[in-house]
């Protein structure tokens, strides 16, 4: 474990948002997480975050606050419980800092309730601003995850494709070598028996690529940012997918490789597993993924240092 805290751990603590002990241990790269199975603490942190992402954001549930060590949800619950008595109809505690009714109430009143409400608004505003204080690319990615789990976004607001979520986690692995075949695909090295399926948006742009007969079946990599349960997920995220090929009315064969192209909206469910190393630009990959990245190099994966996600996108577009 490094003597110096990870940038995320440091900034969140400085701003009064201490991250959960689990996330702190992972982001600070405790040796427990630098194993063959886990890869590194940063990768493991994205797996822990995935557990939150794959669950629907509920208006009246507070479990997502477990991302932090010292959040007292009692004050927030009290503010919500008293809203009606003060003439406010609050459906959810989320995004209070962007709720016009809440902001108007605070501007017009100077009572104890307005002060309590204002405290919650400031807490949420502060959480939104943390990503602006971060220097590293990989830190900003996780800060956006954390922000969106607490303060969810919408497909309409972001312009991102919304993915349906599988209720149960499929038996698809997320080990540190899961990138192996995607790296090969980026260099047009598809196994003889291998298949790639491309899920596209309304403009026929690739959203995700699925691989078959190359490592774990039904694992996908995202090729553009998407949104799931209110959380923005960057390109280079690893998913598993479940569907019945016979039910896909838009399916048509690829031009180059075995497999098909189909409308992403027809897919009943995806499951977010973790970030791949390709989610971070090649210049910052080694720093972000430390021992996970070194494992890929030592195991002779296809150019993990220099391969770009755009190369996989080109293969997808060619289909």
C-alpha positions as CSV (number, residue, x, y, z in Angstrom):
1,X,0.0,0.0,0.0
2,X,1.4,3.4,-1.0
3,X,2.4,5.8,1.7
4,X,0.8,8.6,-0.4
5,X,-3.0,8.6,-0.7
6,X,-4.5,8.2,-4.2
7,X,-5.6,11.6,-5.6
8,X,-9.3,10.6,-5.2
9,X,-8.9,9.6,-1.6
10,X,-7.1,12.9,-0.8
11,X,-9.5,15.2,-2.6
12,X,-12.7,13.7,-1.3
13,X,-11.3,13.8,2.2
14,X,-10.2,17.4,1.9
15,X,-13.7,18.4,0.7
16,X,-15.3,16.6,3.6
17,X,-16.5,13.5,1.7
18,X,-14.3,10.6,3.1
19,X,-14.8,7.6,0.8
20,X,-15.7,4.2,2.3
21,X,-12.8,2.2,3.9
22,X,-13.2,-0.4,1.1
23,X,-12.7,2.2,-1.7
24,X,-9.8,3.8,0.2
25,X,-8.0,0.5,0.6
26,X,-8.5,-0.3,-3.1
27,X,-7.5,3.1,-4.5
28,X,-4.4,3.2,-2.3
29,X,-3.4,-0.1,-3.9
30,X,-3.3,-2.3,-0.9
31,X,-1.4,-5.5,-1.8
32,X,-4.5,-7.6,-1.2
33,X,-5.9,-6.2,-4.5
34,X,-2.7,-6.5,-6.5
35,X,-3.3,-10.2,-7.2
36,X,-3.5,-12.3,-10.4
37,X,-7.3,-12.4,-10.0
38,X,-8.0,-8.8,-9.1
39,X,-5.4,-7.0,-11.2
40,X,-5.0,-3.9,-9.1
41,X,-6.9,-1.8,-6.5
42,X,-8.1,0.7,-9.2
43,X,-9.7,-2.1,-11.2
44,X,-11.2,-3.7,-8.1
45,X,-12.6,-0.3,-7.1
46,X,-14.5,-0.2,-10.5
47,X,-15.9,-3.7,-9.8
48,X,-17.2,-2.4,-6.4
49,X,-18.7,0.6,-8.1
50,X,-20.3,-1.7,-10.7
51,X,-22.3,-3.3,-7.9
52,X,-24.0,0.1,-7.3
53,X,-24.3,0.9,-11.1
54,X,-26.2,-2.3,-11.8
55,X,-29.0,-1.5,-9.3
56,X,-31.8,0.9,-10.1
57,X,-31.5,4.3,-8.4
58,X,-34.4,4.5,-6.0
59,X,-36.0,7.9,-5.0
60,X,-36.5,6.9,-1.4
61,X,-33.5,4.6,-0.7
62,X,-30.3,5.8,1.0
63,X,-28.0,2.7,0.5
64,X,-25.9,4.5,-2.1
65,X,-24.5,6.8,0.6
66,X,-22.4,3.7,1.7
67,X,-19.9,5.0,-0.8
68,X,-18.8,7.4,2.0
69,X,-17.6,6.9,5.5
70,X,-19.2,9.7,7.5
71,X,-22.5,10.5,5.9
72,X,-25.3,10.9,8.4
73,X,-28.4,10.1,6.4
74,X,-30.6,10.9,9.5
75,X,-30.5,14.6,8.8
76,X,-31.3,14.0,5.1
77,X,-34.2,11.7,6.0
78,X,-35.5,14.3,8.5
79,X,-35.5,17.0,5.7
80,X,-37.4,14.7,3.4
81,X,-39.9,13.8,6.2
82,X,-40.7,17.4,6.9
83,X,-41.0,18.6,3.3
84,X,-44.8,18.3,3.1
85,X,-45.3,20.3,6.3
86,X,-43.3,23.2,4.7
87,X,-45.3,23.1,1.4
88,X,-42.7,21.2,-0.6
89,X,-43.6,18.1,-2.6
90,X,-40.3,16.3,-2.8
91,X,-40.4,12.9,-4.6
92,X,-36.7,12.2,-4.0
93,X,-33.7,13.3,-2.0
94,X,-31.5,13.1,-5.1
95,X,-30.6,16.3,-7.1
96,X,-32.0,18.6,-4.5
97,X,-29.4,21.1,-5.5
98,X,-31.0,21.4,-9.0
99,X,-34.6,21.3,-7.8
100,X,-36.2,24.8,-8.5
101,X,-38.8,24.4,-5.8
102,X,-36.1,23.7,-3.2
103,X,-33.9,26.6,-4.3
104,X,-36.9,29.0,-4.3
105,X,-37.8,27.8,-0.7
106,X,-34.3,28.4,0.6
107,X,-34.2,31.9,-1.1
108,X,-37.5,32.9,0.5
109,X,-37.2,31.5,4.0
110,X,-34.8,31.9,7.0
111,X,-36.2,29.2,9.3
112,X,-34.5,26.1,10.7
113,X,-36.0,23.9,8.0
114,X,-34.5,26.2,5.3
115,X,-31.1,26.0,6.9
116,X,-31.3,22.1,7.2
117,X,-32.4,22.0,3.5
118,X,-29.6,24.4,2.5
119,X,-27.0,22.1,4.2
120,X,-28.2,19.2,2.0
121,X,-28.1,21.3,-1.1
122,X,-24.6,22.5,-0.4
123,X,-23.5,18.9,0.2
124,X,-24.8,17.9,-3.2
125,X,-23.3,20.9,-4.9
126,X,-19.9,20.2,-3.4
127,X,-20.1,16.5,-4.5
128,X,-20.7,17.7,-8.1
129,X,-17.7,20.0,-8.0
130,X,-15.1,17.5,-6.9
131,X,-14.3,16.3,-10.4
132,X,-13.2,19.8,-11.3
133,X,-10.5,19.6,-8.6
134,X,-8.9,16.4,-10.0
135,X,-5.9,16.3,-12.2
136,X,-5.7,12.7,-13.3
137,X,-7.9,11.2,-16.1
138,X,-8.6,8.0,-14.1
139,X,-9.6,10.0,-11.0
140,X,-12.2,12.0,-13.0
141,X,-13.7,8.8,-14.3
142,X,-14.4,7.4,-10.8
143,X,-15.5,10.8,-9.5
144,X,-18.2,10.9,-12.3
145,X,-19.3,7.4,-11.2
146,X,-19.6,8.4,-7.6
147,X,-21.4,11.7,-8.5
148,X,-24.0,9.9,-10.7
149,X,-24.7,7.1,-8.2
150,X,-25.8,9.8,-5.7
151,X,-27.0,12.4,-8.2
152,X,-28.3,10.4,-11.2
153,X,-28.3,11.8,-14.8
154,X,-30.8,11.0,-17.6
155,X,-30.3,9.8,-21.2
156,X,-32.2,13.0,-22.3
157,X,-29.8,15.3,-20.4
158,X,-26.6,13.5,-21.5
159,X,-27.6,12.4,-25.0
160,X,-26.1,9.0,-24.2
161,X,-27.8,5.6,-25.1
162,X,-29.5,4.1,-22.1
163,X,-28.8,0.5,-21.6
164,X,-31.2,-2.0,-20.0
165,X,-29.8,-3.7,-17.0
166,X,-29.9,-7.5,-16.3
167,X,-31.3,-8.3,-12.9
168,X,-29.0,-11.2,-12.3
169,X,-25.3,-11.2,-12.8
170,X,-24.4,-13.6,-15.6
171,X,-21.5,-16.0,-15.4
172,X,-19.1,-13.9,-17.4
173,X,-15.7,-13.2,-15.9
174,X,-13.9,-9.9,-15.4
175,X,-10.4,-11.1,-14.7
176,X,-7.4,-8.9,-15.5
177,X,-6.9,-10.8,-18.8
178,X,-10.5,-10.0,-20.1
179,X,-8.9,-7.4,-22.4
180,X,-6.8,-10.1,-24.2
181,X,-9.1,-10.7,-27.2
182,X,-10.4,-7.2,-27.5
183,X,-6.7,-6.1,-27.9
184,X,-6.4,-8.7,-30.6
185,X,-9.6,-7.6,-32.3
186,X,-8.2,-4.0,-32.3
187,X,-5.3,-5.4,-34.5
188,X,-7.7,-7.4,-36.8
189,X,-6.6,-10.6,-35.1
190,X,-9.9,-12.5,-34.8
191,X,-9.7,-16.2,-34.0
192,X,-10.8,-18.5,-36.8
193,X,-13.8,-19.7,-34.8
194,X,-14.3,-16.2,-33.3
195,X,-17.4,-14.1,-33.8
196,X,-18.0,-10.4,-33.1
197,X,-21.4,-8.9,-32.8
198,X,-21.9,-5.1,-33.1
199,X,-24.8,-3.3,-31.3
200,X,-25.6,0.0,-33.0
201,X,-27.6,3.2,-32.2
202,X,-30.3,4.8,-34.4
203,X,-27.6,6.4,-36.5
204,X,-25.9,3.0,-37.1
205,X,-22.9,4.0,-35.0
206,X,-21.4,1.1,-32.9
207,X,-22.3,1.3,-29.2
208,X,-20.9,-2.0,-28.0
209,X,-19.0,-5.0,-29.4
210,X,-19.6,-8.5,-28.2
211,X,-17.2,-11.4,-28.7
212,X,-17.9,-15.1,-29.0
213,X,-15.6,-18.1,-29.0
214,X,-12.7,-16.0,-27.7
215,X,-12.4,-16.3,-24.0
216,X,-15.6,-15.7,-22.1
217,X,-18.6,-15.6,-24.4
218,X,-21.0,-12.7,-24.2
219,X,-18.5,-10.1,-22.9
220,X,-18.8,-6.7,-24.5
221,X,-16.8,-3.5,-24.6
222,X,-18.5,-0.1,-25.0
223,X,-17.4,2.0,-28.0
224,X,-19.2,5.2,-27.0
225,X,-20.3,6.6,-23.6
226,X,-23.6,5.1,-22.3
227,X,-25.8,5.5,-19.3
228,X,-27.1,2.8,-17.0
229,X,-29.4,3.5,-14.0
230,X,-28.5,7.2,-14.1
231,X,-24.8,6.6,-14.2
232,X,-22.6,7.7,-17.1
233,X,-20.2,4.9,-18.2
234,X,-17.3,5.8,-20.5
235,X,-16.3,4.0,-23.6
236,X,-14.0,1.1,-22.8
237,X,-16.3,-0.3,-20.1
238,X,-16.7,-4.0,-19.8
239,X,-20.2,-5.6,-19.8
240,X,-21.8,-8.9,-20.2
241,X,-25.0,-9.3,-22.2
242,X,-28.0,-11.6,-22.5
243,X,-30.4,-12.0,-25.4
244,X,-32.1,-14.5,-27.7
245,X,-30.5,-14.0,-31.2
246,X,-33.8,-15.3,-32.8
247,X,-35.7,-12.4,-31.2
248,X,-33.5,-9.7,-32.9
249,X,-35.6,-8.3,-35.9
250,X,-32.8,-5.8,-36.9
251,X,-30.0,-8.5,-37.0
252,X,-28.0,-8.6,-40.2
253,X,-24.6,-10.3,-41.0
254,X,-21.3,-8.5,-40.7
255,X,-19.4,-7.6,-43.8
256,X,-16.0,-9.0,-42.7
257,X,-16.0,-11.3,-39.7
258,X,-18.5,-14.0,-38.5
259,X,-21.3,-12.4,-36.4
260,X,-23.9,-9.8,-36.9
261,X,-25.0,-6.1,-36.4
262,X,-28.2,-5.4,-34.4
263,X,-30.0,-2.4,-32.8
264,X,-28.8,-2.0,-29.2
265,X,-32.4,-1.0,-28.2
266,X,-33.5,-4.6,-28.9
267,X,-31.1,-6.0,-26.3
268,X,-33.1,-6.9,-23.1
269,X,-30.1,-6.5,-20.7
270,X,-26.5,-5.7,-20.0
271,X,-24.5,-6.0,-16.8
272,X,-21.6,-3.6,-16.1
273,X,-18.5,-5.6,-14.9
274,X,-15.6,-3.0,-14.6
275,X,-13.5,-0.6,-16.6
276,X,-11.1,-2.1,-19.0
277,X,-7.6,-0.7,-19.3
278,X,-8.6,0.7,-22.7
279,X,-11.0,3.1,-20.9
280,X,-8.0,5.2,-20.0
281,X,-5.8,6.8,-22.7
282,X,-2.5,5.0,-23.4
283,X,-0.4,7.8,-21.9
284,X,-2.0,7.3,-18.5
285,X,-2.8,3.6,-18.5
286,X,0.3,2.4,-16.7
287,X,-0.2,4.9,-13.8
288,X,-4.0,4.2,-13.5
289,X,-3.9,0.4,-13.6
290,X,-0.4,-0.3,-12.1
291,X,-0.1,-4.0,-11.4
292,X,-3.0,-4.9,-13.6
293,X,-1.3,-3.2,-16.6
294,X,2.0,-4.9,-15.7
295,X,0.3,-8.3,-15.7
296,X,-1.0,-7.7,-19.2
297,X,2.5,-6.7,-20.4
298,X,4.1,-9.7,-18.7
299,X,1.5,-12.1,-20.1
300,X,2.3,-10.9,-23.6
301,X,-1.1,-9.4,-24.4
302,X,-1.3,-7.6,-27.8
303,X,0.2,-4.1,-27.4
304,X,-1.6,-3.1,-24.1
305,X,0.6,0.0,-23.9
306,X,-0.3,1.5,-27.3
307,X,-3.6,0.0,-28.4
308,X,-6.4,2.6,-28.8
309,X,-10.1,2.0,-28.4
310,X,-10.6,3.8,-31.7
311,X,-8.9,0.7,-33.4
312,X,-11.7,-1.5,-32.1
313,X,-14.2,1.1,-33.2
314,X,-12.8,1.0,-36.8
315,X,-13.2,-2.8,-36.8
316,X,-16.8,-2.4,-35.7
317,X,-17.5,0.2,-38.3
318,X,-16.1,-2.0,-41.0
319,X,-18.8,-4.5,-40.4
